[in-house]
Amino acid sequence: MNIEKEVNHWLTHLSSDQWQLDDGVCNLTDNKGKHYCTFMLTQSRLVLMFILHQADRPNNPELHSDLLLLNNHSDMIGFASFSLASDDRTVVLSTSLPVEAIETNTLNNFWSQSNEARNIMFSVLTTEDQHK
């Protein structure tokens, strides 16, 4: 089975026939219509991108540089990395899985671990400002 078919089969099962890659991309929204995650299949990787919306971010002028510095500490953020979207304001947490590792069991684990990383990182970021 080719990789895109494998990912689409998994997405279909995960979402009760609601999600599919379209040109290698699938965008998910939460129940309020807010972007939650983008799946992007490239030739070498399946990438998940989680956006930290500006309204949810703490008011910290050094946040961008602090997050980008975390990328140098894989012991702290594991298999994820932070970046900025093209608007230079939107924070993106990305995780990726090599295409060689794509199969149903690894996709389930990857999705679970990616969501866990997202929830932990974004929880820390959004509560950080409340403690100052």
N, C-alpha and C positions, 0 to 999 in steps of 0.2 A: 504494500500500500504506500502511495506517496505521502510525503510529510503533510502537505496541506489537507489531504483527505483525512489523515489520522487526526490532525488538530480539529478539523470540522466535525468529525465523528465525536470526538471528546466534547467539544463545545455544545453540540446538539444534545448529547446525553446530559451534560451538566445543567443546561438551561431549559430542558423540556422543549426542544425544537425551536428556541427563540434566537439563539446566537449562531452566527456563521461568519467566517472570514469573507470579506469582499475585497478583492485585489490585495489580499494578504493582511487586511486590517479589520478589526472588530472593535467598535467603541461601545462601552457599557455605561449606562446611567443608573443612578440610584432611584428610589421610589419618588423622589422629588424632582426628577428630571435633570439632576446635576451630574456632570461627568464623574464617573467613578474610576474607570480603568480603560486603557486601550491595549488590545492584543495586537502585536505586529510581528508577522512572520517574515524573516529575511532568508537569504540563502543559507546562512550559517546559524541563526538563532531565532528562538521565539522570545520576544521581549514583551514584558508587561510594564506599562507606564501608569503610575498613579499620580494624580495632580492634587497638590495642596492648594485649594482655592484661596485667593487673596483675602476673602472675607473671614476665612478660618485661621489665618496666620496671626501670630503675635505681632505686636508693633515693635519690631526689633530691627533697627537699621543695619545691624551686622549679621542678620540671619543668613543671607545668601552666602556670604564668605564663610561663615561658620559651617554651613551645610556642605559646601564644596570642600572644605578642609577635612570633613569627616571621611570623604572618599579615600583619603590616605591611610585610614585606620580600619582595615577590613576586620580586625578583631572586634570593632565596635558595631559595624553595620552589616557584617557578614557578606552575603552575596548580592547586596543591593548597592546602588549608587545614586547620588543626588545630582541633578543638573537644573538648568534654567531653561524654560521654553523660549521660543523666538522673541517673545515680548520682553525678555529680560526681567520679568517680575514673577512669573508663575513658576513655583517650585515643583519639580517632577522627581518622584522616586521610581527608579527603574530596576527591574530584575530580569535576568535572562537565563535561558536554558539552551545548550547547544542542540542543534537538530539531531545529532547522533543519539542523543539521550531521550528523544521524544517517543514515548509509548504511553498507554493509558495510565499505568501506575505512576510513572514519573510525572506526568502532567497533573495528576491529582495531588501529589505531594508538592509539586512546584506551585500550584495555585494556592494550596493551603499555606505554605511557608511564605509566599509572596504577600498574601492577605494579612498574615500575622505580622510580618515585618512592617507593612503599611500601617496597620492599626497601632503598633507600638511606637513607631517613629512619629506618626502624626499626633498621637496622644501626648507624647512628650513635648512636641513642639507647641501644641495648642494649649497645654496646661502650664507650660513654662512661664508664659506671660502673666498668668493669674497669680503666680507665687511671688511676683516681684513687688 
